[in-house]
Amino acid sequence: MAPTAPGGSLTLDTFLGLVGGDFVDVLHAPAGLDLPIVAVLIHDTSTAVQVNPGDLVLGVGVRAGDPEVERLMAAVGHNTVLAFKIRDDTERRQLRRLGEARGATVLAISPEMSWDQLHALARTSISSASATVADERGVPFGDLFALANSAAAMLDGPVIIDDERMEVIAFSSLGDPIDAIRQQSILQRRPPREFMDWFESTGILPRVRQSLNPVRVVPPDGAVRLVTAIRGGSDILGYLWVAESKRELDQRSADLLAETARVAALQLLRSRISEDLDRRLRSDLLRNALAGRANRRTIEARLGLAKVSFRVVAFALDRYDEEPGIRNQLGLRPLEDLVALRVEASRRRGAVTSCDGRIYATFPVVEQRPADEVMGLAREIVGQAERQLRVRVRAAVSGEIDSVERLVEARGDVDRLLNLPLLDESRRVIAFDDSIADAVLAEITELVLERPRLLQGGVAGMVVSDRDGGTEYLPSLSAFFEAGGDLTAASRTLFVHRNTLKYRLTRIKDVFGVDIEDPTQRLVAELQVAVFTGHPELRRRLDGPSGEPQ
């Protein structure tokens, strides 16, 4: 749940979740994300305004390079939040340096969001947070343990609150006597298997799910209980139990339990909304981190990546239209939800986000678990996506990294693996640790594509000859390299006589100057052949007999 500060005020954490990471970025937050926001002010350079801790100050009309920015940072403490609009990464870096030097909490606001929108959202959020401090009984909203204790005191019996999966999320602690069912439920975080088997086989569970009133339960080995479903409209949010202890559970007990269930429903719904905001904030932070824009300390604290090793996993649809648009985002959303669900179910404190047509997730490495557990989970997600979503998905797992500064590097690794052609279904889930050669070649290819002059030389001349003269030098040399220099094996691949291939190799040396007996020339030739083979469009961009790139 996204936290609220003492007294029911809005926190910076919750505010970031409400605004969204596409519009706001934390540049520096020395006081952490639990910092309360109690008021929003517009900074006016012509008028002195009293700024207090907990204020969100909007730097309207102030640019990163203005002297006013440094003066404002020097005048406020780290418990005040300063927000400035930025135009580019240069201003972002400048504001971050100033924030770190002055110890100020600084936000960067995207130009796409108007100051009016931000100001209205901040005021509404602050008002909403302060208006819901406690429920009608004085129980702090969102504190299900306090609610369980309050209910147990009224009912004179121990209380347990389960979620919709029948997993224990809160229980009373007033010292009431407990039976084995309650004890095991608390210890195992769910009712004992024997009890659940009996609960379902007797038809009581369906009755509880269908009934709008509490149901009496008399288990063979345990205390009499009342249980009712906690409902949010037509959805079941959880279950509320009370066991008979100091007095018999009667109709008044059932009425009190039903009333408590209504209060629990409000708290669970509020919790769901907060969890959605929390997930959204974590997603936005991870997206910014993968783009190299996020503050390191914020990422470490918020995503649980401080002093731990982790891996990045990327998922991509086999067919995806890379043109931006709502249709594409809607197509990715079910896959992102599936990945997020599996990450949460794995009990890891990971984060999931979508970016540029792919889904990315971080998985903290757990020492007590096998090293290939992340690969296994990725395979399960790929299989589940095909069965449930009817989509074909590929996944790539990065190597183990130990610093958020390497997130961009890890993203590049998994992206390159996903860009490789899928030649074998067994490689639908691929790991960097098992594919280092492929990853290195892909990165070298990127470098060559950025610097076309590295493609000049004899191999480029062969490509022009093949394109314009109908020769077959490039496929011949490629087959020779793939066969490890075995002329017989390579000629079979090309369906030509061994002597024909030998003649072509001789012509390659005499006409184009590519001597495959020379180790250096052979290494460069293999790299250039791999690039031209993997990127046919480059062949059309070559000009002239020497193969000069256009």
Secondary structure as GFF3:
##gff-version 3
##sequence-region A 1 550
A	DSSP	beta_strand	10	11	.	.	.	ID=ss1
A	DSSP	alpha_helix	12	19	.	.	.	ID=ss2
A	DSSP	beta_strand	24	28	.	.	.	ID=ss3
A	DSSP	beta_strand	36	37	.	.	.	ID=ss4
A	DSSP	beta_strand	39	42	.	.	.	ID=ss5
A	DSSP	beta_strand	55	58	.	.	.	ID=ss6
A	DSSP	alpha_helix	67	75	.	.	.	ID=ss7
A	DSSP	beta_strand	81	85	.	.	.	ID=ss8
A	DSSP	alpha_helix	89	102	.	.	.	ID=ss9
A	DSSP	beta_strand	105	109	.	.	.	ID=ss10
A	DSSP	alpha_helix	115	131	.	.	.	ID=ss11
A	DSSP	alpha_helix	144	155	.	.	.	ID=ss12
A	DSSP	beta_strand	159	163	.	.	.	ID=ss13
A	DSSP	beta_strand	168	171	.	.	.	ID=ss14
A	DSSP	alpha_helix	180	188	.	.	.	ID=ss15
A	DSSP	alpha_helix	193	201	.	.	.	ID=ss16
A	DSSP	alpha_helix	204	210	.	.	.	ID=ss17
A	DSSP	beta_strand	215	217	.	.	.	ID=ss18
A	DSSP	beta_strand	225	232	.	.	.	ID=ss19
A	DSSP	beta_strand	235	243	.	.	.	ID=ss20
A	DSSP	alpha_helix	251	290	.	.	.	ID=ss21
A	DSSP	alpha_helix	296	303	.	.	.	ID=ss22
A	DSSP	beta_strand	310	317	.	.	.	ID=ss23
A	DSSP	alpha_helix	326	345	.	.	.	ID=ss24
A	DSSP	beta_strand	351	355	.	.	.	ID=ss25
A	DSSP	beta_strand	358	364	.	.	.	ID=ss26
A	DSSP	alpha_helix	373	384	.	.	.	ID=ss27
A	DSSP	pi_helix	385	389	.	.	.	ID=ss28
A	DSSP	beta_strand	393	397	.	.	.	ID=ss29
A	DSSP	three_ten_helix	404	406	.	.	.	ID=ss30
A	DSSP	alpha_helix	407	419	.	.	.	ID=ss31
A	DSSP	three_ten_helix	425	427	.	.	.	ID=ss32
A	DSSP	beta_strand	429	431	.	.	.	ID=ss33
A	DSSP	three_ten_helix	432	434	.	.	.	ID=ss34
A	DSSP	alpha_helix	436	450	.	.	.	ID=ss35
A	DSSP	three_ten_helix	452	455	.	.	.	ID=ss36
A	DSSP	alpha_helix	458	469	.	.	.	ID=ss37
A	DSSP	alpha_helix	473	482	.	.	.	ID=ss38
A	DSSP	alpha_helix	487	494	.	.	.	ID=ss39
A	DSSP	alpha_helix	498	512	.	.	.	ID=ss40
A	DSSP	alpha_helix	519	534	.	.	.	ID=ss41
A	DSSP	alpha_helix	537	540	.	.	.	ID=ss42
A	DSSP	beta_strand	542	543	.	.	.	ID=ss43
A	DSSP	beta_strand	548	549	.	.	.	ID=ss44
###
